[in-house]
Amino acid sequence: MIGRTLISSLPSRSGTALGRSYIAKSNQLAPALSSRIILDALHRNTYNLTVHSSTYQRWHSSERVITKETSQSVPKSVPSKSEQAIFRPTSERKYEFFQNVEITSDGVAIVRFDNPAKKVNTISFALQNEFEIFWNTEIHSNESVKAVVFASGKPNGFIAGADIFDIQSKENKEDIIPFIESATNFFHRLKSKGLPLVCAINGPALGGGLEWALWCDYRICSDSPKTKLGLPEVKLGLLPGLGGTQNLHKLVGLQKAMDMMLTGKDIRPDRAKKMGLVDLVVAPQSLERVAIDIAKGLADKKIKKSVGKSSNKSLMDKVVEGTPFGRNMMWKKIDEMVQKNTNGNYPAPFAIIDSVKYGLEHPEGDAKYKFERESFAKLAATKESEALIGIFDGMARMRSHEFGKLAHPINKVAVMGAGLMGAGIAQVTAEKGYEVLLKDRDMASVGRGESYISGNWAKKVKRKRMSKFQYNSNSSNLVPLTDDMESWKKHFAGADMVVEAVFEEINLKRKVIAQCEDVTPDHCIFATNTSAIPIADIAEGAKRPEQIIGMHYFSPVPQMPLLEIIPHGSTSDSTKAAAFEVGTKQGKTCIEVKDVPGFYVNRCLGPFLVEVSALVRDGVELETLDKAIRNFGMPVGPVTLADEVGIDVTSHVANFLSKADLGARMQGGDISLMENMIEKGWLGKKSGQGFYTYKGKEKTINSEVQAYVKAFVKEDLHLKEKEIQDRIMSRFVNEAAKCLEDEIISDPVVGDIGLVFGTGFAPFRGGPFRYLDSVGVDKYVGMMNGFAEKYGPQFEPCQLLKDYAAEGKKFHS
């Protein structure tokens, strides 16, 4: 399966949030391809704002451009001089991106990547420029050097990939080509000297980091849990541009190479060894020593250079990859699956296929590398890549906050409620090393939560995504408690944070707060997982209201990447800092949202839902509506969405927001469409009958539903797909802009991240604000004004959109 379909549905215990309602694509931007592409039919998955350069610089260290001794200085956009970290060579540290070379008595040169200004090593134009100087000075002219080991000076990382800022800094993406050409030529020069090149990998070797390793003669990696190898460029709308599309399949075979590049998946050490991506896996403590021994053995010709597994294929792989018939069938299957899973919206997977094919057809000389780097530059110029890189940058920005330090460290987290939401929160918290107290009314309730958690962990163990040791360690972090256990109070006396995931009823939530305040220490933070009730209302009457905050998770919690953090007027900065720290450690992308009905994600989905009923009333068939929104790029259509979430839940959310403060923006439809379905018992997929009828894996629309929907239609307007898309998506996008206008979100970056990761908003469009920039705000406002005249005030664009249209402004520069 190429990516996980992350189904966002409302929880059974905390839940009117519609934000938990969409299928979000996350972790991967490309379709999944099986390693047995020709034999297996595969499944599908996400995701990966442009950030202003000044904003970008706030969380990325600047890199010095080497000038004096460099044969060619590397032009790039850099921060102002006051922001620039100037590197000054010394005898102890000659180079900015490398430690001083170490040469053993046997003539093995150890080259350690290490930029002290960054937590991780990245490949940049400046590093490339400096490496040429390094190589020419320290190794090329040194006859005592018999072999080279590439390693890292970082304790837990090799090379995390290329510096994306280099790509962003080039307005004309064709200007990237000479840099890549220079790097490729230099690798050829390295190889021509005949020195054995060994790569010692500890920690991530991703993108350009793995491509560097692919140029080497031998690859060794550590068995550290932090070690992973991959080519994730597809997640940024790019392809591996440093030889990856040409060099990878020589080691692992075509099918496995295509699977890696088209999914961007991480490969762990044991799998890397099995598939031929690395030659040895050793303990981190032994890595450099073993690498040095291997390098010496290669130099002495006592060890042969690596050829990976490509020369030791199974009979099936030889037929599939080595015969014209088999290869044609393989490419046909790959093309079909990519088209099916991307709907043609992502150009990068197709470019990767073309680049590999071109190399196979032109195996000699530089032509295949030329084709690859030119394809890279073309992809870098696409709006899809710009959007995906923007999301990537936005994620990086969300990892930091401005709330200062915690008043007290968070070590023990109590979770109130062991339903779907509570159990999910407990799971992701225990996995990150926190001690977790999982409490519910009785053992049956807690037991269901424990079963859910242990079942998820067991699946990870089975799929080799978790070791048995980790399973046991995580399990030991979880302490089940019930109301009738007197000991629960003693346990809670040591809690640093309580997260409640009880029923969505304000008096119950206030009761839970009062209970917890009586037994928890004074520093304890209380987080509510409400999806609808204002946090200020929940905090009313609390002893420590400044320590109460909203943490709105999306379901299922272990898969969904977004967390809305909602402070109320009295929430302290240290409480906000605690929420961000815990959420980030849980693996969530956290956004701060104002305390208003629906918060951000659900608030945007409200008008969207109303417009669904309006379109049905105007004669759009259910399947046509679903198809139109999927074609726009959403992961699932709105009719299927309502069934997945539950017609009762969807109706409740629509009703709640209709009575909130959205005014005309929640008008124009008739949500009684779903209310009447509830009376009929048509609750969606969970009941086997909603808009669709569900039998096993099949879903159809039966005659009774067709008759019901037909009776709901007032007039069939025979709408074209484009108008269907524009009507429903403009309600969505306009509400996002209104949230920015009302300061519910702080800026467009937060807005884009929230809807991409909270609703699956078409990642290749970059989120609602980048989408507006792409279409043109003035054009979009004109379209909405036309709809307002035709259909009513629910389509009137918000004032912020009108202002941006009048001034010709963009949300992202």
Sequence and secondary structure as in RCSB ss.txt:
>XXXX:A:sequence
MIGRTLISSLPSRSGTALGRSYIAKSNQLAPALSSRIILDALHRNTYNLTVHSSTYQRWHSSERVITKETSQSVP
KSVPSKSEQAIFRPTSERKYEFFQNVEITSDGVAIVRFDNPAKKVNTISFALQNEFEIFWNTEIHSNESVKAVVF
ASGKPNGFIAGADIFDIQSKENKEDIIPFIESATNFFHRLKSKGLPLVCAINGPALGGGLEWALWCDYRICSDSP
KTKLGLPEVKLGLLPGLGGTQNLHKLVGLQKAMDMMLTGKDIRPDRAKKMGLVDLVVAPQSLERVAIDIAKGLAD
KKIKKSVGKSSNKSLMDKVVEGTPFGRNMMWKKIDEMVQKNTNGNYPAPFAIIDSVKYGLEHPEGDAKYKFERES
FAKLAATKESEALIGIFDGMARMRSHEFGKLAHPINKVAVMGAGLMGAGIAQVTAEKGYEVLLKDRDMASVGRGE
SYISGNWAKKVKRKRMSKFQYNSNSSNLVPLTDDMESWKKHFAGADMVVEAVFEEINLKRKVIAQCEDVTPDHCI
FATNTSAIPIADIAEGAKRPEQIIGMHYFSPVPQMPLLEIIPHGSTSDSTKAAAFEVGTKQGKTCIEVKDVPGFY
VNRCLGPFLVEVSALVRDGVELETLDKAIRNFGMPVGPVTLADEVGIDVTSHVANFLSKADLGARMQGGDISLME
NMIEKGWLGKKSGQGFYTYKGKEKTINSEVQAYVKAFVKEDLHLKEKEIQDRIMSRFVNEAAKCLEDEIISDPVV
GDIGLVFGTGFAPFRGGPFRYLDSVGVDKYVGMMNGFAEKYGPQFEPCQLLKDYAAEGKKFHS
>XXXX:A:secstr
  S EEE    SSS   SGGGSEEE S SS    TTTTT             HHHHHHHS       TT SS   
     TTT       SS   SSB   EE TTSEEEEEE  TTSSS  B HHHHHHHHHHIIIIIIT TT  EEEE
EESSTT SB  B HHHHHT SSGGGGHHHHHHHHHHHHHHHHTT  EEEEE SEEETHHHHHHHTSSEEEEE  T
T EEE GGGGGT   TTTHHHHHHHHH HHHHHHHHHH   B HHHHHHHTS SEEE GGGHHHHHHHHHHHHHT
TSS    TTTTS  HHHHHHHHSHHHHHHHHHHHHHHHHHHHTT  HHHHHHHHHHHHHHHS SSSHHHHHHHHH
HHHHHTSHHHHHHHHHHHHHHHHT  SS   SS   EEEEE  SHHHHHHHHHHHTTT EEEEEESSHHHHHHHH
HHHHHHHHHHHHTTSS HHHHHHHHHTEEEEETT THHHHHHTT SEEEE   S HHHHHHHHHHHHHHS TT E
EEE  SSS HHHHHTT S GGGEEEEEE SSTTT  EEEEEE TT  HHHHHHHHHHHHHTT EEEE  SSTTTT
HHHHHHHHHHHHHHHHHTT  HHHHHHHHHHHT SS HHHHHHHH HHHHHHHHHHHHTTT GGGG SS THHHH
HHHHTT  BGGGTBSSSEEETTEEE  HHHHHHHHHH S      HHHHHHHHHHHHHHHHHHHHHTTSSSSHHH
HHHHHHHHH   GGGTSHHHHHHHH HHHHHHHHHHHHHHH GGG   HHHHHHHHHT  S  
